[in-house]
Amino acid sequence: MNRSGAIAMGLRRVPVWMVYCLGMVPAFWGLWLGLTGGLGAEPVRALEQHLGETALQFLIAVLAITPLRRAGVNLVRFRRALGVLSFVYVCLHLGVWLLDLRSWPLIWADLVKRPYITVGMAAGLLLVPLALTSNDRAVRRLGPARWRRLHRLTYPAVSLGGVHYLMLVKGWPAAPILYMAVIITLLSFRIRLLRVRFPA
Ligand code: HEM
């Protein structure tokens, strides 16, 4: 058996629940660092950033599934788990922000006065219908074609997530630019694929 065959065989043996368990490790790691004073001078902000960045990484992983399949690495079985994990991290990220402010007027002011928060919220809201329909019953009820159309919301959601990150940093740090470059590359691959499947 060649190397890619061995990898494919190995991946087939990985149970999906293991992806959920491993996917929660960054959350517990963040919590552990928070409880042991390992998050620096602004622990709440650091936790918020850690959870936001992890959410974005999972969303990007979802987007990478199709190009990887084309390259011979089939991770389609794990797509739903990765999507659900990204939603869980967005909820935790949002939860830390809400707990940090703990006042509706402050939350409202942040939401309307800070464009990066508005953009983040828009990305988060787009993920809600995706999370609610990430189950077999929803696929059956909507039918595969409508379900697939609905799940194209992943593309604006991940783009807004990347823009949200770019907007909140000052100057031109490498990380958000790199995330955005990866998002644009993966999206252009998806758009090319959609054009091939549904030519104008
Ligand atoms: C649901 C509404 C959201 C709110 C209210 C929100 C709010 C915030 C806040 C307050 C920060 C920290 C800013 C600082 O450094 O002081 C942040 C950072 C961040 N958020 Fe969000 N966000 C939301 C949604 C999202 C979504 C949907 C994603 C990605 C899919 C995301 C990804 C990030 C990233 C990557 C960072 C920066 C992490 C870093 O600095 O390493 N956020 N967000």
Boltz pocket constraint, residues with backbone or C-beta under 6 A from the ligand:
constraints:
  - pocket:
      binder: B
      contacts: [[A, 45], [A, 48], [A, 49], [A, 50], [A, 52], [A, 53], [A, 54], [A, 55], [A, 56], [A, 59], [A, 90], [A, 93], [A, 94], [A, 97], [A, 116], [A, 117], [A, 120], [A, 121], [A, 122], [A, 123], [A, 124], [A, 125], [A, 157], [A, 158], [A, 161], [A, 162], [A, 164], [A, 165], [A, 168]]
      max_distance: 6.0
